[in-house]
Amino acid sequence: MEQEISGMSFTKNFRSATAEEWYIFLPGFKDPLTGGAAGKAIIHYNLYGNRDVFINTTLIFDDPAMYEPSLHPLIYALADETVNKLVGYADTLLSVHAGRNSYQAEYKSQSQ
């Protein structure tokens, strides 16, 4: 787990006024079709004046090896690290797509 987290890197693929898309590279996993990034993060910012703004973040892992139920703790740790690095401390609604390891979560700041 430590090797995957410490070796994790990101490349921004796309940015608009309200969204970003990042490729997620991991040392032990890759997209089986392209041999590239193991997954991607799509971060959508709600910029339209709600008082309770959440950043919607979707993580999609493409390597089928990451779908094994025994890897759920790794997927959780990778998702947590991705949110911390790319989104920071903003309130976030997270959706993780990793086969049987898919889940949804909510990150809420303590200041509210």
N, C-alpha and C positions, 0 to 999 in steps of 0.2 A: 504494500500500500504506500509506504513511504517513498519507494522508488518512482512510482507512477505520479505521485503528487509533486515530488521535487523535480521530476523531468517534464512536467506539464508545461506546454507553451501555447500561445495563441497568436493568430494572425487575423487581422480585421479584413473581412471580405467585402463588406458593403455598409454604407451609412446613408441614412436619409435624415430628414428633420425629426422624425419620431422613432427611428429604429436603427439597430446595429446588428450585423451578423458577423460572428467570429468563428473561425475554424479552431478546433481543439486538437492539439497534437499530444500524444502520449507515447512513452518509449515502448510499451509492450502491446499496443493495440493500433490497428489502422483500418481504414475502409478497405474491405476485400476487393471491391471493384476497381478502385483507383490506386490503392496502395498509399493513399495520402492520409489526411486527418481522420482520427478515430471518431470525431463527432463535430457538431456545431452548436453554437449558442446564438439564439435570436432574442434580442433584448428590445422590447417595445416600450417606449416612454409615453405615458399619458400626460400630455401637456395642455389639457383643455380646462384648467381652472378648478378641478375638484379639490376640496380641502383635504380629503383622505386619498392621496395619490399613491397608487401602487405601480411598480415597474413590473410588467409581465415578462417573464423570462422562460424560454423554452430551450431545453437541452435535448439534443437528439444524438444518441450514440449509434454508429453504423456498424461497428464490428460485432458480429454475432457471438463472438467469444464472451462479450460483456453481458450477454443475456442469461448466463448461467446463474441460477438462484444463489449459489455459494458466493458469488461476487457482489451480492447486494451491499455489504458494508463498504466495498471499494467504490461502487457507483454512488452511494450516499456521500462518501468523503470527497470524491471528485466533483460532485454537484455542489457541495458546500464550499469547496475551494474556488470553484468557478464563480459562484455568486459573490464570494468575498473579494475576488480579484477584479471582476468585471463590473459589478453593480455596487459594491461597497455596503454601506450601512442603510441604504434606502429600503423602505418597505417594499417587499417583493413577493409576487405570486409566482411560484416556480412549478413548472411541469417538466418532468424528466421522462424521456422515451428511451428505454433500454430493454426491449423485450419484456420478459417476466419480471425484470427489476424496475419497471416503470412505476412512478408515483407522483404525487402532487404535494406541495408544501407551501407554507406561508412564513416569510421572514418579516418580523415586525420590530421596529426599534423600541427600545425600553423607555424612551423619553415621552411616550404618549400615555 
